[in-house]
Amino acid sequence: MKKKSYVFWGYIFMFAVAINGALIIRIFNLNFLYILSLYIILFILGLICLFLLFKSKN
């Protein structure tokens, strides 16, 4: 049950990042490659945070 809740919060985090990214694109009209690199960095940071959460709980 606990692992499922972590996956659930991970999906919520990714959804929030996607919404924020869409708003940033609308507001600033930034370059697509810049946005893509920002997403990759955020995705890697999210994976590291989830890995640390799993490691600390187990």
Backbone hydrogen bonds, N-H to C=O, Kabsch-Sander energy under -0.5 kcal/mol:
donor,donor_aa,acceptor,acceptor_aa,energy
5,S,1,M,-1.8
6,Y,2,K,-1.9
7,V,3,K,-2.2
8,F,4,K,-2.4
9,W,5,S,-2.5
10,G,6,Y,-2.2
11,Y,7,V,-2.3
12,I,8,F,-2.1
13,F,9,W,-2.4
14,M,10,G,-2.4
15,F,11,Y,-2.3
16,A,12,I,-2.4
17,V,13,F,-2.3
18,A,14,M,-2.2
19,I,15,F,-2.3
20,N,16,A,-2.6
21,G,17,V,-2.5
22,A,18,A,-2.3
23,L,19,I,-2.2
24,I,20,N,-2.5
25,I,21,G,-2.5
26,R,22,A,-2.2
27,I,23,L,-2.5
28,F,24,I,-2.7
29,N,25,I,-2.0
35,I,31,N,-2.0
36,L,32,F,-2.6
37,S,33,L,-2.5
38,L,34,Y,-2.1
39,Y,35,I,-2.4
40,I,36,L,-2.3
41,I,37,S,-2.2
42,L,38,L,-2.4
43,F,39,Y,-2.7
44,I,40,I,-2.4
45,L,41,I,-2.4
46,G,42,L,-2.4
47,L,43,F,-2.3
48,I,44,I,-2.3
49,C,45,L,-2.4
50,L,46,G,-2.4
51,F,47,L,-2.5
52,L,48,I,-2.4
53,L,49,C,-2.2
54,F,50,L,-2.5
55,K,51,F,-2.5
56,S,52,L,-2.5
57,K,53,L,-1.9
58,N,54,F,-2.2
